[in-house]
Amino acid sequence: MVGITRRHVVATGIGALAAMNGVSKSVAQMAVPKTFVLVHGAWHGGWCWRQVSDALVKQGHRVFSPTLTGLGERSHLLNKSINLTTHITDIANVIQYEDLSNVVLVGHSYGGIIISGVAERLAARISSIVFLDAFLPEDGETLLQKSSPAFVTAINTAIEKGESGIKPPPAAAFGVPEKDRAWVDSKTTAQPVGTYTEAAVFKGARDRIAKKVYVRAKGYKSVAFDANLAKAKESGKWKTLELDIGHDLMVIDPAQVTSIILEAA
C-alpha cells in the first residue's frame, strides 16, 4: 500500500504547559488532551477539516485528518482498484502506526462507511464515534445501493465506460455558502468508482462503542440519512442531533462542529 500523506498535528501537552504557568494539577487534569481522527466524505480530502482541526489543536488536542487514497492531494493515485478496503486501511494504519488509543473517530457522509469499517478492526482503540450526516452501513450493503437515482446512473455510466472516478457535484449541492463555493470546488476531486461497488463488512463493532453520536444536517435532503437518524433514535443507545444546516457541516459551521465533537469526546 502507498504510504499515507496526512495533515497531522500533535499539540503540546496540557500538563506541561500547566506546570510552566503554575496552574494547579487539578485544572490540568480536567483539560486532558483528546485524540481526534477526522475522516472526510466522498470527493473531499483532509483539507475540509482545516478550521475544525485548527480549533481543536488550539485547545491542546491531537488531530489527524488524513486524506483517503485517490482524493485531494493524493488524487494522482486514483485508479480502478481503490475500494472501501483501501480507505478503511488508510485510516486504520494511521491509528496503528501512530500508536493511537482512546480515539474520537469522526466520519462525514461517505466517511461513515469508513469509520464503521475501522471500528470492525480497531474497536478497542476507539472511545467515541461520531457520524456527521453520514452513512450507517449494514453488513453486505454497497454505497451504490444507498445512492440517489441520479448518482446510481452516474456510477453505472462510469463503470460501463471503464472510468476510475465519479466527478464531484458542485459545492452548492452540499449547501456550502456562496462565499466558500469557489474554494470547495477548487479542492474536490473524483471519487474512486470501486468505493461504490464493494460491499461493507459490518458485524456490529460500531454499536458496541460506548459513546455514539449521529448528527443530521436537515438542510440537505437525503432519505438514507433520515433513515439513519431514525435508526439511531430507535436504538436508544445513540445521542442524536438535528441541525438546520447544509451537508458540508465542517465547512459551513466549523465552530458548531468543533463543539459537537468535543462534547462527544
Sequence and secondary structure as in RCSB ss.txt:
>XXXX:A:sequence
MVGITRRHVVATGIGALAAMNGVSKSVAQMAVPKTFVLVHGAWHGGWCWRQVSDALVKQGHRVFSPTLTGLGERS
HLLNKSINLTTHITDIANVIQYEDLSNVVLVGHSYGGIIISGVAERLAARISSIVFLDAFLPEDGETLLQKSSPA
FVTAINTAIEKGESGIKPPPAAAFGVPEKDRAWVDSKTTAQPVGTYTEAAVFKGARDRIAKKVYVRAKGYKSVAF
DANLAKAKESGKWKTLELDIGHDLMVIDPAQVTSIILEAA
>XXXX:A:secstr
     EEEE    HHHHHHHTT  HHHHHHT   EEEEE  TT  GGGGHHHHHHHHHTT EEEEE  TTSGGGG
GG  TT  HHHHHHHHHHHHHHTT  SEEEEEETTHHHHHHHHHHHHGGGEEEEEEES     TT  HHHHS HH
HHHHHHHHHHHT SEE    GGGGT  HHHHHHHHHH   EETHHHHS     SHHHHSSEEEEEEETTS  HHH
HHHHHHHHHHSSSEEEEESS S HHHH HHHHHHHHHHH 
